[in-house]
Amino acid sequence: MSQKTVAEIIVDTLQAAGVKRVFGVVGDSLNGITDVLRARDGIEFVAVRHEEGGAFAAGAEAHLTGDLAVCAGSCGPGNTHLINGLYDCHRSRVPVLAIAAQIPSVEIGTGYFQETHPERLFQECSHYCQVIAVPDQAVRMVESAVTAALSLGGVAVLVIPGDVAYLKTEAPEVRLPTLRRHSALVPSASDIRQAAELLNDCKKITILAGIGCAGAHDELLQVAEALQAPVVHALRGKEVVEPNNPYDVGLTGLLGMPAGYHALMDADAILMLGTDFPYRQFFPDDARVVQVDKRPAHLGRRTRVEVGLAGDVAATLRELLPHLVAKGDADHLKTAQERHRNDDEHLAELATGDAGAPELHPQHVARLLNEIAAEDAIFTCDVGTPTIWAARYLHMNGRRRLLGSFVHGSMAGALSQAYGAALAYPSRQVVALCGDGGFAMLLSELLTVRQHKVPVKIIIFNNSALGFVELEMKAAGTLEYGTELDNPNFGALAEAAGIKGYRVSDPGQLESVLREALAHPGPVVVDAVVRRQELSIPPTIEAKQAAGFGLYALKALMDGRGGELLEVAKTNLFR
């Protein structure tokens, strides 16, 4: 065995795990790590402008590749800046290792400059969070952190005092366990038979499929055919469920359309596959439910489940298929498919431009992006209205990818996720659908894109407001407040930063601008000025939501904002 510093042990282990880059912001407490990275081939330090952006970027890389990705922050504020991005990584269950540098070890506990306690800070957003206090701990702790992130899916955090990174210890050759080949978890034969009996007894069955269906596409289609079941996909399942699927009838939930909503509500049985869909109000009260999930803790926590099967979706469906009796009645499926066709026609009608209009419809922007973007494009989207338009207008084909903060629900992720994706896949087109609020929140990361010349295509849905928050306020019957955004010309701002920029508000120019922007060889920003009053109506309006809109309208009139109501009507009712 040879003598190595703790920093060398960390970098050796990361390289053995296949890590190609570390996203972060340098600082004196990280010097031991960055000095080793500087001298190494095959791994680089990607300097970002904000640690939160680095965490989002690492999460995107991990999501797309399935491999370990790494971010780092210096002591104190550098650590705390990581937290939101790491929450997103952890809740998305992507394997990310965070290196959290710490103040000198002899100063811990004295209230020293920039002192925090990272082992406490990151406890809720990690599977593993430990301090390397002495060099002899380094080998086992680093390997344990890598193993935790990869095997459990989520974040692991290594806390390293700056002085400890330079200390030496005996270090054997790195030997990580094989972590990518998991044995498939399959339910017991009796549980499989019980699930089959329930499904065979029911007439109208709908499948609700999520991200856990990755790798189970063939099995999903076979079960849908046997049951003559429409397939409703959850948002995170869109990229794996929607492609080449004649049984798919879209989403349900706040982002969905009527076909998906009614397919679930009209069912007498629901087969949930690899989804932890959280919105209980979109489940029927009286349907019988079979749920398949490899995480037993997910079974029954969103709706009442009669048969819960703890197992991998593909393996479980292969066991289930021989026990299913093929359905002869396809009326439930045909009704859902007809509704889905109607939904698509309605969405297409909304996704056009009004000649001579001073602003764009956001649906028009999203539809054109879908048509113009590459067949293997990677899309990232901010939460709020960009996610709605992505969910409804971007078509997944088995090669395209779609990611966002779909579980944690954080603003400001799309830009950083885009450059993380582009660095992982430099030959693929990466398109970020940003909200004006989200883009501005981590505007610093535009300079990260510039510095590293990452050729991402950034499309800003600029409605000068926190649009989804406004919609929620209106649905609750309150006047919007604090949501208005006094934005600059983002295209000009991009040009000032040395990035190609466009600003477009004329529907007649939109297609040519998007084509030129997506063909541009470097990074580009398109400031798409869209209508603020565009309503993204959910698939069904509950009585309390209708009452809320009525109350909002009354309050708006009494507040002297009748013109705003007229604009809402002009934008939405007559299209």
Long-range contacts (C-beta under 8 A, 24 or more apart in sequence): 1-170, 1-171, 1-172, 2-170, 2-171, 3-168, 3-169, 3-170, 3-171, 4-168, 4-169, 4-171, 5-32, 5-36, 5-135, 5-165, 5-166, 5-167, 5-168, 6-32, 6-132, 6-135, 6-138, 6-160, 6-164, 6-165, 6-166, 6-167, 6-168, 6-169, 7-32, 7-33, 7-35, 7-36, 7-160, 7-165, 7-166, 8-36, 8-171, 9-138, 9-139, 9-142, 9-169, 9-171, 10-36, 10-99, 10-138, 10-142, 10-158, 10-160, 10-165, 11-36, 11-37, 11-40, 11-43, 12-171, 12-174, 13-139, 13-142, 13-143, 13-146, 13-174, 13-176, 14-43, 14-68, 14-70, 14-97, 14-146, 15-40, 15-42, 15-43, 16-174, 16-175, 16-176, 17-67, 17-68, 17-146, 17-150, 17-176, 18-67, 18-68, 19-43, 19-67, 19-68, 19-69, 19-70, 19-97, 20-44, 20-424, 21-45, 21-46, 21-61, 21-69, 21-70, 21-423, 22-46, 22-70, 22-71, 22-72, 22-99, 23-48, 23-53, 23-54, 23-55, 23-57, 23-58, 23-69, 23-70, 23-71, 23-72, 23-420, 24-48, 24-51, 24-54, 24-71, 24-72, 24-73, 24-78, 24-99, 25-49, 25-50, 25-51, 25-54, 25-72, 25-73, 25-74, 25-78, 25-81, 26-74, 27-73, 27-74, 27-75, 27-78, 27-101, 28-74, 28-162, 29-74, 29-75, 29-78, 29-101, 29-102, 29-103, 29-161, 29-162, 30-72, 30-73, 30-74, 30-78, 30-99, 30-101, 30-162, 31-162, 31-165, 32-160, 32-162, 32-165, 32-166, 33-72, 33-99, 33-101, 33-160, 33-165, 46-423, 46-452, 47-448, 47-451, 48-416, 48-445, 48-448, 49-444, 49-445, 49-447, 49-448, 50-81, 50-442, 50-444, 50-445, 51-78, 51-81, 51-82, 51-85, 52-81, 52-82, 52-83, 52-84, 52-85, 52-412, 52-416, 52-442, 53-85, 53-415, 53-416, 53-442, 53-444, 53-445, 53-448, 54-82, 54-85, 54-416, 55-82, 55-84, 55-85, 55-86, 55-88, 55-89, 55-96, 55-98, 55-416, 56-85, 56-88, 56-412, 56-413, 56-416, 56-417, 56-420, 56-442, 57-416, 57-417, 57-419, 57-420, 57-423, 58-85, 58-89, 58-96, 58-420, 59-85, 59-88, 59-89, 59-92, 59-94, 59-96, 59-417, 59-420, 60-380, 60-403, 60-416, 60-417, 60-418, 60-420, 60-421, 60-424, 61-420, 61-421, 61-423, 61-424, 62-89, 62-94, 62-95, 62-96, 63-92, 63-94, 63-403, 64-378, 64-401, 64-403, 64-421, 64-424, 64-425, 65-424, 66-95, 66-180, 67-95, 68-95, 68-96, 68-97, 68-146, 68-149, 68-150, 69-94, 69-95, 69-96, 69-97, 69-420, 70-96, 70-97, 70-98, 70-99, 71-96, 71-97, 71-98, 71-99, 72-98, 72-99, 72-100, 72-101, 73-98, 73-99, 73-100, 73-101, 74-101, 75-100, 75-101, 75-102, 75-103, 75-114, 75-115, 75-116, 75-162, 76-103, 76-113, 76-114, 76-115, 76-116, 77-114, 79-116, 79-118, 79-121, 79-122, 80-116, 80-121, 82-122, 83-121, 83-122, 83-125, 84-408, 84-410, 85-410, 85-413, 85-416, 86-122, 86-125, 86-126, 86-155, 86-157, 87-124, 87-125, 87-408, 87-410, 88-405, 88-407, 88-408, 88-410, 88-413, 89-125, 89-154, 89-155, 90-125, 90-126, 90-127, 90-154, 90-155, 91-125, 91-407, 91-408, 92-405, 92-406, 92-407, 92-408, 93-153, 93-154, 94-153, 94-154, 95-149, 95-150, 95-153, 95-154, 96-149, 96-154, 96-155, 96-156, 97-145, 97-146, 97-149, 97-155, 97-156, 97-157, 97-158, 98-122, 98-126, 98-155, 98-156, 98-157, 98-158, 99-157, 99-158, 99-160, 100-157, 100-158, 100-159, 100-160, 101-159, 101-160, 101-161, 101-162, 101-165, 102-131, 102-159, 102-160, 102-161, 102-162, 103-161, 103-162, 104-161, 104-162, 104-163, 105-133, 105-161, 105-163, 105-164, 106-163, 108-161, 118-157, 118-159, 119-157, 119-159, 122-155, 122-157, 125-155, 126-154, 126-155, 126-156, 126-157, 127-152, 127-154, 127-155, 127-156, 128-156, 128-157, 129-156, 129-157, 129-159, 130-157, 130-158, 130-159, 131-159, 131-160, 131-161, 132-158, 132-159, 132-160, 132-161, 132-164, 133-161, 133-164, 134-164, 134-167, 135-164, 135-167, 135-168, 135-169, 136-169, 138-169, 138-171, 139-169, 139-171, 139-172, 143-174, 143-176, 146-176, 147-176, 147-177, 147-179, 150-179, 150-180, 151-179, 184-311, 184-312, 184-314, 184-315, 185-294, 185-310, 185-311, 185-312, 185-315, 186-311, 186-312, 186-315, 186-316, 186-319, 187-292, 187-309, 187-310, 187-311, 187-316, 187-319, 189-319, 191-307, 191-309, 192-309, 192-316, 192-319, 192-320, 192-323, 193-323, 194-307, 195-290, 195-307, 195-309, 195-320, 196-320, 196-323, 196-324, 198-269, 198-288, 198-290, 198-306, 198-307, 199-227, 199-269, 199-271, 199-290, 199-324, 200-323, 200-324, 200-325, 202-268, 202-269, 202-288, 203-268, 203-327, 203-329, 203-332, 204-266, 204-267, 204-268, 204-269, 204-332, 205-229, 205-267, 205-268, 205-269, 205-270, 205-271, 205-327, 205-332, 206-230, 206-231, 206-232, 206-263, 206-264, 206-266, 206-267, 206-269, 206-270, 206-271, 206-332, 206-336, 207-231, 207-232, 207-247, 207-270, 207-271, 207-272, 207-273, 208-232, 208-233, 208-234, 208-252, 208-264, 208-270, 208-271, 208-272, 208-273, 208-275, 208-277, 209-233, 209-234, 209-237, 209-241, 209-273, 209-274, 209-275, 210-234, 210-236, 210-237, 210-241, 210-272, 210-273, 210-274, 210-275, 210-276, 210-277, 211-236, 211-237, 211-240, 211-274, 211-275, 212-237, 212-273, 212-274, 212-275, 212-292, 212-293, 212-294, 212-312, 212-313, 213-237, 213-240, 213-241, 213-273, 213-274, 213-313, 214-240, 214-274, 215-240, 215-313, 215-314, 216-273, 216-274, 216-312, 216-313, 216-314, 216-317, 217-241, 217-243, 217-244, 217-245, 219-313, 219-314, 219-317, 219-318, 219-321, 220-245, 220-273, 220-313, 220-317, 221-245, 221-247, 222-317, 222-321, 223-271, 223-317, 223-320, 223-321, 223-324, 225-326, 226-321, 226-324, 226-325, 226-326, 226-327, 227-271, 227-324, 227-327, 228-327, 228-328, 228-329, 228-330, 228-332, 228-333, 229-271, 229-327, 229-332, 229-333, 230-259, 230-263, 230-332, 230-333, 230-336, 230-337, 230-340, 232-256, 232-260, 232-263, 232-264, 233-260, 234-275, 234-277, 235-387, 235-391, 235-406, 236-275, 236-406, 236-407, 237-274, 237-275, 238-391, 238-396, 238-402, 239-396, 239-400, 239-401, 239-402, 240-396, 242-395, 242-396, 243-396, 243-397, 243-398, 244-397, 244-398, 246-337, 247-333, 248-340, 249-336, 249-337, 249-339, 249-340, 250-340, 250-343, 251-391, 251-392, 252-277, 252-282, 252-539, 253-277, 253-279, 253-282, 253-538, 253-539, 254-279, 254-538, 255-387, 255-388, 255-391, 255-392, 255-536, 255-538, 256-282, 256-391, 256-538, 256-539, 257-340, 257-343, 257-346, 257-347, 257-392, 257-539, 258-339, 258-342, 258-343, 258-539, 258-540, 259-336, 259-337, 259-339, 259-340, 259-342, 259-343, 260-340, 260-539, 261-539, 261-540, 262-335, 262-336, 262-339, 262-539, 263-332, 263-336, 263-339, 266-332, 266-335, 267-332, 270-303, 272-305, 273-313, 273-317, 274-313, 276-301, 276-302, 277-302, 278-302, 281-542, 292-316, 292-317, 347-392, 347-393, 349-575, 350-575, 351-393, 352-507, 353-507, 353-508, 353-510, 354-507, 355-507, 355-508, 357-506, 357-507, 358-505, 358-506, 359-505, 359-529, 359-530, 359-531, 360-504, 360-505, 360-507, 360-510, 360-528, 360-529, 360-530, 360-531, 361-507, 361-530, 361-531, 361-534, 362-389, 362-461, 362-463, 362-528, 362-530, 362-531, 362-534, 363-389, 363-392, 363-393, 363-534, 364-507, 364-510, 365-389, 365-459, 365-461, 365-510, 365-514, 365-528, 365-530, 366-390, 366-392, 366-393, 366-394, 366-433, 367-393, 368-510, 368-511, 368-514, 369-393, 369-394, 369-431, 369-433, 369-459, 369-514, 370-394, 370-395, 372-511, 372-514, 372-515, 372-518, 373-400, 373-429, 373-431, 373-518, 374-428, 374-429, 374-518, 375-399, 375-400, 376-400, 376-428, 376-429, 377-401, 377-428, 377-429, 377-430, 377-431, 378-402, 378-403, 378-418, 378-421, 378-422, 378-425, 378-428, 378-429, 378-430, 378-431, 379-403, 379-430, 379-431, 379-432, 379-433, 380-404, 380-413, 380-414, 380-415, 380-417, 380-418, 380-421, 380-430, 380-431, 380-432, 380-433, 381-414, 381-432, 381-433, 381-434, 382-411, 382-412, 382-413, 382-414, 382-433, 382-434, 382-435, 382-437, 382-438, 382-439, 383-409, 383-410, 383-411, 383-413, 383-435, 383-438, 383-468, 384-411, 384-435, 384-437, 384-438, 384-466, 384-467, 384-468, 384-469, 385-435, 385-461, 385-463, 385-467, 385-468, 385-534, 385-536, 386-414, 386-433, 386-434, 386-435, 386-438, 386-461, 388-468, 388-536, 389-433, 389-461, 389-536, 390-433, 411-435, 411-437, 411-438, 411-441, 412-438, 412-439, 412-441, 412-442, 413-438, 414-438, 414-439, 415-439, 415-442, 415-445, 415-446, 415-449, 415-456, 415-458, 416-442, 416-445, 416-448, 418-449, 418-454, 418-456, 418-458, 419-445, 419-448, 419-449, 419-452, 419-454, 419-456, 422-454, 422-455, 422-456, 423-452, 423-454, 429-457, 429-518, 430-455, 430-456, 430-457, 431-456, 431-457, 431-459, 431-518, 432-456, 432-457, 432-458, 432-459, 433-459, 433-461, 434-458, 434-459, 434-460, 434-461, 435-460, 435-461, 435-466, 435-467, 436-460, 436-461, 436-462, 436-463, 436-464, 436-465, 436-485, 436-487, 436-490, 437-465, 437-466, 437-485, 439-490, 440-485, 440-487, 446-494, 446-497, 446-499, 446-525, 447-497, 449-499, 449-523, 450-497, 450-498, 450-499, 450-523, 453-522, 453-523, 454-523, 455-520, 455-521, 455-522, 455-523, 455-524, 456-523, 456-524, 457-517, 457-518, 457-520, 457-523, 457-524, 457-526, 458-494, 458-523, 458-524, 458-525, 458-526, 459-514, 459-517, 459-526, 459-528, 460-490, 460-525, 460-526, 460-527, 460-528, 461-528, 461-530, 462-487, 462-490, 462-527, 462-528, 462-529, 462-530, 463-529, 463-530, 463-531, 463-532, 463-534, 464-532, 465-532, 467-532, 467-534, 468-536, 470-532, 471-535, 471-536, 473-552, 474-548, 474-549, 474-552, 475-545, 475-548, 475-549, 475-552, 476-548, 476-552, 477-547, 477-548, 477-549, 477-550, 477-551, 477-552, 477-555, 478-552, 478-555, 479-552, 479-555, 479-556, 479-559, 479-561, 489-527, 490-525, 490-527, 491-525, 491-526, 491-527, 493-525, 494-524, 494-525, 494-527, 499-523, 499-524, 499-525, 500-524, 500-525, 501-525, 501-526, 501-527, 502-526, 502-527, 503-527, 503-529, 504-528, 504-529, 505-529, 531-571, 533-564, 533-567, 533-568, 533-570, 533-571, 533-572, 534-571, 534-572, 535-568, 535-571, 535-572, 537-572
